[in-house]
Amino acid sequence: NDDMPVTSAATQIEESLLIKPVMKSVIPTPSRIGFLGLGIMGQGMVMNLLRSGHEVTVWNRTILKCREFVKAGALKGNSPAEVVQSCDITFSCVSDSSAVKDLVFGNAGVLQGISPGKCYVEMSTIDEDTVQDAAEAITARGGVFLEAPVVGSRVPALEGQLVILAAGDRKLYDDCYSCFEALGKKSLYLGSDVGAAMRMKLIINMIMGTVMASLAEGMAMAEKVGLDQEDIAEVLSLGSLSCPTVIHKSQAILNQKYDPHFPLQHQQKDLRLALQLGDKVEQPLYVAAAANELYKKARRLGYGESDISAVFRAASA
Ligand code: NA7
């Protein structure tokens, strides 16, 4: 059924072979690094930490995903608490606020491994309240906290080309220098106020989500008025809208290739969280609110785990 999300393992492997991590001369910190969450983002990030010579201990809820990383030189922890106990700095990158709550406050969770001086860096994109609760609980036990959500999806994660937005403990930010060098092309410290980096990240992803939704509607309308989508994609690529998102996502729509670079359900989460933030400060968000509905519809159609470009399916339904 060609209406169903397409995720071909063969094409993903083919694509992975085309990815060339940017060669960097990183001097790895001697600190022991922990990493919780080997999803699309975590996988690329851990590979780049290992490649640059960091000692990394990994944990993932689905244990099987650790195997490839152990083969590549990682150590394996049996629980988040154990990783935090055995490492100096532990990073986490999991799906959403509820995953972070499970990870931090759950049984054998991060909190149980925190003792004075232990450092924890939250890289998932979640709501401000949750990240602040986690920060409070960790610092109350003598731990050190930094939030560091990232801008970029699967390919930038694999290539070490993310943009890291950080807020919280300044010394911990400095101590993460070699890790951030390995993971990204730029890191920004936005101050000691935990929440500032999440706010920045949500605004960036709100813009991304509305641009993608608009592209999807344009491509859907092209079809309805008898235009060739390929021509629309070409004209877009020649004009001032030519940017990696518009180029790659119009190709994804043309080729009906929705293997996840940025899962659609995470984009909808980010729009939802951005709308909540707008609500808090009485900022009208007409365009983002409309885009959010389109992503909700795409989820309903079964595209939650597909790439955000599958929002086209909701626009063209
Ligand atoms: P993915 O590829 O959807 O991966 C999600 C990860 O989160 C994956 O490792 C999951 O483990 C893990 N997860 C989900 N729920 C839980 C709970 N309850 N407890 C522990 N671990 C959990 O997401 P991405 O890598 O694309 O994105 C990660 C974040 O970066 C997200 O906030 C984005 O918005 C930005 P699993 O393998 O399913 O056992």
Boltz pocket constraint, residues with backbone or C-beta under 6 A from the ligand:
constraints:
  - pocket:
      binder: B
      contacts: [[A, 37], [A, 38], [A, 39], [A, 40], [A, 41], [A, 42], [A, 60], [A, 61], [A, 62], [A, 63], [A, 65], [A, 93], [A, 94], [A, 95], [A, 96], [A, 98], [A, 99], [A, 100], [A, 102], [A, 103], [A, 123], [A, 124], [A, 125], [A, 126], [A, 150], [A, 261], [A, 262], [A, 263], [A, 266]]
      max_distance: 6.0
